[in-house]
Amino acid sequence: MATGKLIGHNGQNENSAGGYGPYFVLLRYTAEAAGTLSEIRIKAKSSGNVKVGFYADNSGEPGARLAKKDASTAVVAGWNTITLESSVSIAKDTDYWLALALDTAWAAYENTLSGPQRRVKVITYSSFAFPDPASGPWDYNDIYYPVLIQGYGILVLSPSSISQPLSYGSPKLNLSIKPSSILQALAYGTPIVLSGTIIIQPSSIVQSIAVGAPVLRYPQTLSPPGIIVTIAYGTPSVGIFGIIKPESIVQQISLGSPTVLKYVWHVILDGQYNIDSPEVNRAYVIGQDSNGNPVYGTANDATEGALVGERLDFQQELAIPLTAQAAEVAAAILSKIRITTKKGLILIPPNCGQELFDVVQITDSGANQAAVSFRVVGLRFEYNPKRAHYLHTLILGAP
C-alpha cells in the first residue's frame, strides 16, 4: 500500500529566528489526498518535547478530536515522525486541524510566510492533554508563522476509469451497467432478455479487467434496476487479489505482483518421526593448493553442537585447491547429513493442494512434536472402497 503525505505544510520557508513554546497550537489545512492518517511529522530547530493531535473542522474552527498522542515524545533537530495512538480515515479536499503541544521554543520551526488559520493557547506542558472538542479562548487567532507540520499515512488512490470487455458465445443476456467510471462492452449474437434470473452461456467466460495501478475502495453495487451485481474486494490494495462475483461468474483480478499465502490445517491420523541429532555437527575438510600446501575449510552446526557437544569429522579432499572451496564442501557435508537425519511420515485425510517438496509444520502432542518443520519428499495415496480407506501419506524429510 502506498504511504505518503496526506495533509499539512509543504516543508519550505522555515524561519531560523523564531519558534513556539510552551503552547497548544492548531493549524487548519485541506487534505491533499484521501487515506488513513497514522503519523504526524514535525520539523524541529533543536531538541525538545512535543505531543501531537488531529481535529475535525467545525465551520472554520477546531472541532472534534479525531486522533492524538498524549504521551510526550522527544524530538531532535530536523524532521521527526510521531505515531498516533490510533489511525483515522480522512477525505480529500476536506479541512482538518493539525495540532501539537510543545514544551520549548525550537521544538518546532516557524514558517516565514503567512499560512493557514492558526489557533494558539499558552499551556502547562507537563499536565496538558488534548481536549475533545478543541475550544478557546485563544491567545493567538491569526494566519501568521505556521509550524512546519505534516500528516502522513496510507494513500487511497481511485482509478480514473475501468475498461472491461466481456467476450463469450451467445449468452441469454441483455445488460447495461452504468456507473460513470466503468466502460463495459458486451459482444454476443441475438440476446434474449430474461426477468428475474441472469443466465450466461457458455459456462466458460474469458474476461479481462485492466486497472492502472489503483488501490480500490469498493464494495460497489452496479445496476440496471432489478439486477444486483456485487463487486467484493474486502480491504484490498495494490498487490492483493480481489474476486468479482456476479451470479455464475467467479473472476480473479491481479493487481501488481501479489503473493498469496495459503494456510491449511489437517488432522494427523497417524505419524512416525525421527529427529535424532546427526552423528556429525562439525565438518573439517583438508585440501591442497597448486604448490602442494594444505588448505583448510570448516563448517559448524552451532545449534546441534549446543545440544550434544561437538561431533567432529575430518575429510581429506586433495583435489580442492582453495580455502573457500574447502569451506563450501564442509558446508555441503553437514547439509547432506542434516537432510538424511530428519525424517518421518504422517497419515492425513486427502489434501488436493499438497505438492512435493512443500514445507509443512507438524504439531503432534502425542509424539512430542510442537511446530516442527519437515519437507514433503514423497506422496502416497490409498483408495480402497472395500476397506473404506481414502488416505494420504506424506513422506517427510528435513526442511
C-alpha positions in Angstrom: 0.0 0.0 0.0 1.2 3.5 -0.9 2.3 5.7 2.1 2.8 9.4 1.8 1.8 12.9 2.8 -1.9 13.4 3.2 -2.1 16.9 4.7 0.0 19.8 6.0 2.8 22.2 5.3 4.9 22.0 2.2 8.1 21.9 4.3 9.6 25.1 2.8 10.5 28.7 4.1 11.4 27.7 7.7 12.2 30.7 10.0 15.6 30.3 11.5 14.9 33.1 14.0 11.7 32.0 15.7 9.9 29.2 17.5 7.0 28.2 19.7 6.7 27.1 23.3 5.2 26.2 25.6 1.9 26.4 23.6 -1.0 24.3 22.4 -1.0 25.1 18.6 -3.6 24.2 15.9 -3.3 24.8 12.2 -6.0 24.3 9.6 -5.1 22.5 6.3 -7.1 21.0 3.5 -6.3 17.3 2.9 -4.4 16.8 -0.3 -5.4 13.1 -0.7 -7.7 10.6 0.8 -6.2 7.9 3.1 -5.7 6.7 6.6 -3.7 9.1 8.8 -1.3 7.4 11.3 1.7 9.7 11.7 2.4 13.4 12.4 5.8 14.8 11.2 7.3 17.9 12.8 10.5 19.8 11.9 12.4 21.0 14.9 15.2 23.6 15.2 16.8 21.8 18.1 15.8 19.2 20.8 12.6 19.5 22.8 9.4 17.6 23.7 6.1 17.5 21.9 2.6 15.9 21.9 0.5 15.7 18.8 -3.2 15.6 17.9 -5.6 15.8 15.0 -9.0 17.6 14.9 -12.0 17.9 12.6 -13.1 21.3 11.3 -16.3 22.9 12.6 -17.3 25.8 10.4 -13.7 27.2 10.2 -12.8 26.4 13.9 -11.2 23.4 15.5 -13.9 20.8 16.3 -14.0 17.2 17.5 -10.8 15.4 18.3 -10.1 12.6 15.8 -6.7 11.3 17.0 -3.9 12.1 19.4 -0.8 11.0 21.3 -0.9 12.5 24.8 2.4 10.8 25.7 5.4 13.2 25.4 7.9 12.5 22.6 11.4 13.8 22.5 12.4 15.5 19.2 15.8 16.5 17.7 16.8 19.0 15.0 15.3 18.1 11.7 12.2 16.1 10.8 10.7 13.9 13.5 7.9 11.2 13.0 5.4 10.6 15.8 2.9 7.7 15.5 -0.6 8.5 16.7 -2.3 6.2 19.3 -4.9 5.2 16.6 -5.2 5.9 12.9 -8.1 7.8 11.3 -9.6 8.0 7.8 -9.6 11.4 6.1 -11.2 12.6 2.9 -9.6 14.6 0.1 -10.4 18.3 -0.2 -11.7 18.4 3.4 -10.4 20.8 6.1 -8.8 19.4 9.3 -6.7 20.9 12.1 -3.2 19.5 12.8 -2.3 20.1 16.5 0.7 19.9 18.7 1.8 20.9 22.2 5.4 21.7 22.8 7.5 22.5 25.9 10.1 24.9 24.5 10.8 27.2 21.6 12.7 25.5 18.7 10.8 22.2 19.3 9.1 23.1 16.0 10.1 25.5 13.2 8.0 28.5 12.3 7.4 29.5 8.7 8.4 32.9 7.4 5.2 33.4 5.3 1.6 33.8 6.2 -0.1 30.5 6.1 -3.3 28.7 7.2 -5.6 29.6 10.0 -3.7 29.4 13.4 -5.1 29.0 16.9 -2.6 29.2 19.9 -3.1 28.9 23.7 -0.5 29.1 26.4 -0.4 25.8 28.4 1.4 23.9 31.2 3.1 21.3 29.1 3.6 18.5 31.7 -0.1 18.2 32.5 -1.5 19.0 29.1 -3.9 16.5 27.3 -5.6 17.3 24.0 -9.3 18.4 24.8 -12.3 17.0 22.9 -13.5 19.1 21.3 -10.9 21.9 21.0 -12.1 25.2 22.3 -10.9 28.7 23.1 -10.4 31.3 24.2 -7.2 31.6 22.2 -4.1 33.7 22.9 -3.5 34.0 19.1 -6.1 33.7 16.4 -4.4 34.6 13.1 -2.6 33.3 9.9 1.0 34.1 10.8 4.0 31.9 11.3 2.6 28.4 10.9 4.5 25.4 12.3 6.3 23.0 9.8 3.9 20.1 10.5 2.6 17.4 8.2 0.2 14.4 8.4 1.3 11.1 6.8 -0.4 7.8 6.3 -1.7 5.2 3.7 -2.9 6.9 0.5 -6.1 5.7 -1.1 -6.0 6.1 -4.9 -9.1 5.8 -7.1 -8.8 4.7 -10.7 -9.9 7.3 -13.2 -11.5 4.7 -15.5 -12.0 1.0 -15.8 -12.3 -0.7 -19.2 -14.0 -4.1 -19.0 -14.6 -6.2 -22.2 -16.7 -9.3 -22.0 -16.1 -12.0 -24.7 -18.2 -15.1 -24.9 -20.5 -17.2 -27.1 -24.2 -16.5 -27.4 -25.5 -15.6 -23.9 -29.1 -15.1 -22.9 -28.4 -11.6 -21.5 -29.2 -8.0 -22.3 -27.4 -6.0 -19.6 -26.4 -2.3 -19.2 -24.0 -1.4 -16.4 -23.7 2.3 -15.9 -21.5 3.6 -13.1 -19.9 6.7 -14.7 -16.3 5.4 -14.5 -16.8 1.9 -15.9 -17.0 1.2 -19.7 -18.3 -2.3 -20.4 -18.7 -3.7 -23.9 -20.9 -6.8 -24.5 -20.3 -8.8 -27.7 -22.8 -11.6 -28.5 -25.3 -12.8 -31.1 -29.0 -12.2 -30.6 -29.6 -11.5 -26.9 -32.8 -12.6 -25.0 -34.0 -10.5 -22.1 -35.0 -12.7 -19.1 -36.7 -11.4 -16.0 -35.7 -12.5 -12.5 -32.6 -14.6 -13.5 -29.4 -13.9 -15.3 -28.2 -16.9 -17.4 -24.9 -16.6 -19.1 -23.9 -19.3 -21.6 -21.5 -20.9 -22.3 -20.2 -21.7 -18.8 -16.6 -20.7 -19.7 -16.1 -17.0 -19.8 -12.9 -15.1 -20.7 -13.0 -11.7 -19.0 -10.2 -9.2 -18.5 -10.2 -6.1 -16.4 -7.4 -3.5 -16.9 -6.9 -1.2 -14.0 -3.9 1.1 -14.0 -2.2 1.0 -10.5 -5.2 1.8 -8.2 -6.0 1.0 -4.6 -9.7 0.1 -4.9 -12.1 1.3 -2.2 -15.2 -0.7 -3.0 -17.6 -2.9 -2.4 -19.8 -1.3 -5.0 -23.2 -2.2 -6.4 -23.7 -2.0 -10.2 -27.2 -1.7 -11.5 -29.6 -1.7 -14.0 -32.9 -1.9 -12.0 -33.7 -5.4 -10.8 -30.1 -6.7 -11.2 -27.7 -6.5 -8.4 -24.1 -7.4 -9.1 -21.8 -7.1 -6.2 -18.0 -6.5 -6.6 -16.4 -7.6 -3.4 -12.8 -6.5 -2.7 -12.6 -6.8 1.1 -10.0 -4.3 2.0 -7.7 -4.6 -1.0 -4.7 -2.6 -2.2 -2.1 -2.9 -4.9 -0.8 -6.5 -4.7 -4.0 -8.1 -3.3 -6.4 -10.4 -5.1 -10.0 -9.4 -5.4 -12.9 -11.6 -6.5 -15.8 -10.3 -8.7 -18.9 -12.4 -8.1 -21.9 -11.7 -10.3 -24.1 -14.8 -10.4 -22.4 -17.7 -12.2 -19.1 -15.8 -12.6 -16.0 -16.2 -10.4 -13.2 -14.0 -11.6 -9.7 -13.2 -10.3 -8.3 -9.7 -10.6 -4.5 -9.5 -10.4 -3.1 -6.1 -9.4 0.6 -5.6 -9.3 2.6 -8.7 -8.4 0.8 -10.2 -5.3 1.9 -13.1 -3.2 -0.9 -15.4 -2.0 -0.2 -17.3 1.2 -2.4 -20.4 2.0 -2.6 -21.8 5.5 -4.3 -25.2 5.5 -4.7 -27.3 8.7 -5.2 -31.1 8.6 -5.8 -33.7 11.3 -2.9 -36.1 11.7 -4.4 -39.6 11.8 -1.0 -41.3 12.5 2.6 -40.4 12.4 6.2 -41.5 12.8 9.1 -39.2 13.3 12.9 -39.4 13.6 14.6 -36.2 14.7 17.8 -37.6 16.2 20.8 -35.3 16.4 23.2 -36.0 13.5 26.3 -38.0 14.1 28.4 -35.1 12.8 27.8 -31.5 13.6 31.2 -30.1 12.5 33.0 -31.0 9.3 36.7 -30.2 8.7 37.9 -30.5 5.1 41.6 -30.6 4.1 42.7 -29.8 0.5 45.9 -28.9 -1.3 46.8 -25.9 -3.4 48.8 -25.8 -6.6 52.1 -25.6 -4.7 51.3 -28.6 -2.6 50.5 -26.6 0.6 47.5 -27.7 2.6 44.3 -25.6 2.6 41.6 -25.9 5.2 37.8 -25.3 5.4 35.3 -25.9 8.2 31.5 -25.8 8.8 29.7 -26.0 12.1 26.1 -26.6 13.2 26.1 -24.5 16.3 22.5 -25.5 17.3 23.2 -29.2 17.3 26.6 -28.5 19.0 24.9 -26.7 21.8 22.6 -29.7 22.4 25.0 -32.7 22.2 28.5 -31.2 22.1 30.9 -31.2 19.2 30.9 -34.2 16.8 33.8 -33.7 14.5 34.5 -35.4 11.2 37.7 -34.9 9.1 37.7 -35.2 5.3 40.8 -35.1 3.1 40.0 -33.9 -0.4 43.3 -33.1 -2.2 41.5 -32.0 -5.4 40.3 -28.9 -3.5 42.8 -26.0 -4.2 41.2 -23.1 -2.3 40.3 -22.4 1.3 36.8 -21.0 0.3 36.1 -24.2 -1.7 37.1 -26.3 1.3 34.6 -24.4 3.5 31.9 -24.9 0.8 32.5 -28.7 0.7 32.4 -28.8 4.5 29.0 -27.0 4.5 27.7 -29.4 1.8 28.8 -32.4 4.0 26.8 -31.0 7.0 23.8 -30.3 4.8 23.7 -33.8 3.5 24.0 -35.2 7.0 21.2 -32.9 8.2 18.9 -33.9 5.3 19.4 -37.6 5.8 18.9 -37.4 9.6 15.5 -35.8 10.0 12.7 -37.9 8.5 9.3 -39.4 9.2 5.8 -39.9 7.7 2.3 -38.8 8.6 -1.2 -40.1 7.6 -3.8 -37.4 6.9 -7.1 -37.1 5.1 -6.6 -36.4 1.4 -5.3 -32.9 0.6 -5.7 -32.0 -3.1 -3.4 -29.0 -2.7 -0.4 -30.8 -1.3 2.6 -30.7 -3.5 6.0 -32.5 -3.5 8.8 -30.5 -1.7 6.3 -28.3 0.2 7.4 -27.5 3.8 4.8 -28.5 6.4 4.7 -27.8 10.1 3.8 -30.6 12.4 2.2 -30.3 15.8 1.5 -33.8 17.3 1.4 -33.6 21.1 1.2 -37.4 21.4 4.6 -37.7 19.7 6.1 -34.6 21.4 6.2 -32.6 18.2 5.4 -28.9 18.5 5.5 -26.8 15.4 8.4 -28.9 13.9 9.0 -28.3 10.2 9.6 -31.0 7.6 9.8 -31.0 3.8 7.5 -33.4 1.9 9.8 -35.7 -0.1 7.2 -38.2 -1.1 3.4 -38.6 -1.5 1.3 -41.8 -1.4 -2.5 -42.1 -1.9 -4.5 -45.1 -0.9 -8.1 -45.6 -2.1 -9.7 -48.9 -1.1 -13.6 -48.8 -1.2 -13.9 -52.3 0.3 -12.0 -51.2 3.4 -13.4 -47.7 3.4 -9.9 -46.3 3.1 -9.2 -43.0 1.4 -5.9 -41.8 2.9 -3.0 -39.6 2.1 0.6 -40.4 3.3 3.2 -37.7 3.4 6.9 -38.9 3.5 8.9 -36.3 5.4 12.5 -35.1 5.3 14.5 -32.2 6.6 13.2 -28.8 5.6 
